[in-house]
Amino acid sequence: MSFAVPANAYDQFMGRFSGPLAGHFAAWLRLAPGQRVLDVGCGPGALTAILVAKLGTDSVSAIDPSESFVTAARERMPGVDVRCGAAEALPWPDEAFDCAAAQLVVHLMADPPAGISEMARVTRPGGTVAATVWDFAGGATPVSTFWRAAQEVVPTAPGEADLPGAHEGHLVNLLRQARLGDIESGLLEVSLRFSSFEQWWKPFTLGVGPSGSYLAGLDDDRRAAVRDTCARLLPPGPFTMSVRSWAARGRVLTKACRSLLQQETSGARRVLARQ
Ligand SMILES: C[S@@+](CC[C@H](N)C(=O)[O-])C[C@H]1O[C@@H](n2cnc3c(N)ncnc32)[C@H](O)[C@@H]1O
């Protein structure tokens, strides 16, 4: 797994962007004092920490499949209920939370519709399910220059632009599939200043995430070529990198509303099938 890495490697690589993003995402969740929230795919705790500051230790739970991240999140936020596991099988009962949020996780889930359905299951009717995923398709993400360079060097390099949630409207569709109501979408932006190219590049060599593990799997010559191509594509330091993340949130409907919606959808399908 590309996230079986020490938490401080993650902090240097993605945490530098996901920390500021978490501030915007948490504000966008419109949480109220006294609410209980679940951070799905918490990593070492960028969003968890902000949720704890807003709502208090007892009101926040978190989960991630990476053992090193779970250990770090527990150490960083003592008393928070941090568990090891995946979005697709959440170990909490139905309607346990007012909000379930996933920051930079849906594109990595083995089964995003199942993960979002689980988030809806553990959220009470009227509560919020929300997710944010970098705008990979739009090319303004912390790793876009890397993948552009990798594909110049190795034309078959995969990239992340086709992952679930990476295009405008993807997250909205996933929330709709999970039969959430009042779905809204937004675009969150983060800008980071780098003093030099090396400051941006070095964390890619730590093996974190899909890009870091792809780089680690290349031979020395190709690794050097990807680095040199990135240096050519980026402005000379110091420079500012602005990145964007799609966000979507929806309201959990009552069971009665959900089954009505299901009947209407099946009815509409039958009408369409007859036409
Ligand atoms: C890019 S990191 C985001 C971490 C944190 N939310 C943040 O914003 O810094 C992606 C995280 O998703 C976790 N992850 C991967 N697959 C997952 C799944 N199926 N369910 C929950 N989390 C998952 C990884 O272990 C990793 O910690």
The ligand as an SDF file (V2000), in Angstrom:
LIG
                    3D

 27 29  0  0  0  0  0  0  0  0999 V2000
   -4.1780   11.4190    0.4320 C   0  0  0  0  0  0  0  0  0  0  0  0
   -4.3850   10.6390    1.9720 S   0  0  0  0  0  0  0  0  0  0  0  0
   -5.5300   11.7390    2.8190 C   0  0  0  0  0  0  0  0  0  0  0  0
   -5.3440   11.7000    4.2970 C   0  0  0  0  0  0  0  0  0  0  0  0
   -6.0640   12.8010    5.0650 C   0  0  0  0  0  0  0  0  0  0  0  0
   -7.5020   12.7050    4.8820 N   0  0  0  0  0  0  0  0  0  0  0  0
   -5.5680   14.1470    4.6250 C   0  0  0  0  0  0  0  0  0  0  0  0
   -6.3460   14.9030    4.0350 O   0  0  0  0  0  0  0  0  0  0  0  0
   -4.3920   14.4280    4.8570 O   0  0  0  0  0  0  0  0  0  0  0  0
   -5.4290    9.2790    1.5780 C   0  0  0  0  0  0  0  0  0  0  0  0
   -5.7520    8.4200    2.7930 C   0  0  0  0  0  0  0  0  0  0  0  0
   -6.8060    7.5160    2.4320 O   0  0  0  0  0  0  0  0  0  0  0  0
   -6.5300    6.2980    3.0690 C   0  0  0  0  0  0  0  0  0  0  0  0
   -7.3150    5.2620    2.3690 N   0  0  0  0  0  0  0  0  0  0  0  0
   -7.0140    4.5520    1.2670 C   0  0  0  0  0  0  0  0  0  0  0  0
   -7.9950    3.7040    0.9440 N   0  0  0  0  0  0  0  0  0  0  0  0
   -8.9710    3.8900    1.8630 C   0  0  0  0  0  0  0  0  0  0  0  0
  -10.2560    3.3040    2.0920 C   0  0  0  0  0  0  0  0  0  0  0  0
  -10.7330    2.3470    1.2810 N   0  0  0  0  0  0  0  0  0  0  0  0
  -10.9800    3.7190    3.1390 N   0  0  0  0  0  0  0  0  0  0  0  0
  -10.5040    4.6940    3.9580 C   0  0  0  0  0  0  0  0  0  0  0  0
   -9.3040    5.2900    3.7950 N   0  0  0  0  0  0  0  0  0  0  0  0
   -8.5420    4.8960    2.7730 C   0  0  0  0  0  0  0  0  0  0  0  0
   -5.0290    6.1480    2.9760 C   0  0  0  0  0  0  0  0  0  0  0  0
   -4.5150    5.2120    3.9090 O   0  0  0  0  0  0  0  0  0  0  0  0
   -4.5900    7.5820    3.2470 C   0  0  0  0  0  0  0  0  0  0  0  0
   -4.3700    7.8130    4.6170 O   0  0  0  0  0  0  0  0  0  0  0  0
  1  2  1  0
  2  3  1  0
  2 10  1  0
  3  4  1  0
  4  5  1  0
  5  6  1  0
  5  7  1  0
  7  8  2  0
  7  9  1  0
 10 11  1  0
 11 12  1  0
 11 26  1  0
 12 13  1  0
 13 14  1  0
 13 24  1  0
 14 15  1  0
 14 23  1  0
 15 16  2  0
 16 17  1  0
 17 18  1  0
 17 23  2  0
 18 19  1  0
 18 20  2  0
 20 21  1  0
 21 22  2  0
 22 23  1  0
 24 25  1  0
 24 26  1  0
 26 27  1  0
M  CHG  2   2   1   9  -1
M  END
$$$$
